[in-house]
């Protein structure tokens, strides 16, 4: 079982800030819900080499990028949480929304590879994306959020450097 500090660090990297220990303890496992469901659907679409499944999930992922919540969170918030007697999942920050946007593009490309008969490419894209989503679903470690945070930090540092240079 992950320690609370590791869970907090990984969720904060995804933009979930300000969660108290009680909320984190209660919701931490359930904050894997959407990535885990996505990984299962990705795996199914990849195994079946199904553009329809992958493109449907791409639309869902695009909604996860455009909205402050993932559509699968609605399933949790309006059904599962009443069975588990837990509070609703918090809205997503830009980091997790970036991950959803990246997944949407990747899913479109994977479906296109299968549709065009590039089976090896489709399986490689699908397997790698499923692995990335599966890692989040199991450990809360989100590679796309890490990429986003690194890019933003570099841009922020470059802007600060440029601003200092302009004042000199």
N, C-alpha and C positions, 0 to 999 in steps of 0.2 A: 504494500500500500504506500502511495506517495505521501510524503510529509506535507503538511499544510503550507509550509513556506515554499516548497517546490511548486505546488499547485498554484499558489498565489503568484509567484514569479512568472509562470507560464501563461496564466490567464491575463495578467497585467500586460504581458507582451502582445496579447491579442486585443488589448484596449479595455479590458474589464477592470476598471479602477474603482477604488473606494469600497470594495466589498468587505464587510466585517467578517470576523472569524466564524460566527454562527451561520451567516449566509453562505460563506464559502464551504463550510462543512456540509451544509444541507444541499446546496446546488452544485457544488464542484463536480460530482459524478454525472449529474444531469446536463452539465454544460458540454458534455461530449456527445449529446444526443444527435444533433444535426450532422456533425462530421461523421459519426458512426453510421447513421442512416444513409448519408451520401456515399460513404465507402461501400456499403452493401449494394446500393443501386449501381454504383460504378462497376463494381466487380461483376454484377449480373450482366450489365450491358456489355462489358468487355468479354466475358466468357461466351455470351451469345453472339458477339460481334454485331450488335444491334444498334445501328444509327438511331433508330426511333427512341430507344431507351436512353441513349446517351444525349440526344438532342433535347428530349423532354427534361432530363436532369439539368441540361445547360440552361434552359429557360428558368428552372427553379433556382439554379445558382445565380443567374443574372438578377432575379428578383431579390435574392439574398444580398447582392451587391448594391442594388438600388434602394432597398428598404432598410430601416433601422433594425430589422429582425430577419431571420431566415424563415421561409415558409414552413419548414419542418418544425421550427420552434412553436408555431401555432398549434400543431398537432400535440406537442408536449403541453403547452400552456392551457389548451382547452379540453384535453382529454387525460393524458397521462398524469399530470400533476394532481388531479383530483383523486386518482387512484393511489398515488404515493403520498398524498397529503403534504406536498411541498409548495413553496411559493413559485410564482412565475419566473421564467428566465429573464435576465436583463437584456436590454437592447444591445445590439452590436455596435462597436466603435469602428472607425475607419480601417483598422488593421484587418479585422475579420471580414469586413466588406470587400477589401482589396483581395483577400484570399478567395472569396466567392467569385469575384470578377475574373480572376486568373483561372479559376476552375471552369467557369463558363466557357472561356475561350479554348481551354485545353479540351473540354468535352466536345465542343464543336469540331475541333481538329481531329479528335479521335474518331468521332462518328463519320467525318468526311473520309478519313483514311479507310475505314471499313467499307463505306459506300463505293469508294473508287477501287476496291480490291487490293489495297496495300495492307494485307492482313498482318504482316510482321510489324509494320509501323503502327497499325491500330492496336495490336496487342502490347507493344512496347509503351505507347502513350497511355493506354488504359491501365496497364499494370503499374506504371510509375505514378500516375495520378491516384490510383486506388491506394497505393502504399503511402503517399503523402497524407491523404485523408484518413487512412487507417491509423497512422501515427498520432494524429490529433485526436482521433476517437478513442485511442487507448491511453495516451500519455499527456494530453493537452499541449504537446510541443508542436507548434504550428510554423512550419518552414516559410510559407508565404508571409506570415506576420513578421518573422525575423527579417526577411528580405525588405519588406516595407519599412520597418523601423530603421534598418541600416541605410536605405536610400534617403529617408526623411532626415535622419541625423546628418548624413553627408551634405545634403542640400542646405540644412539649417546652419551647419558649420561653415559652408562656403558663403552663405549669405552674411553671416556674422563677420567673416574675414573681409568680404567685400565692403561691408559697412564701415569697418575699422579703417580700411584703406581710403575710403571716401572722406573720412574725417581728418585724415593726416595731412 
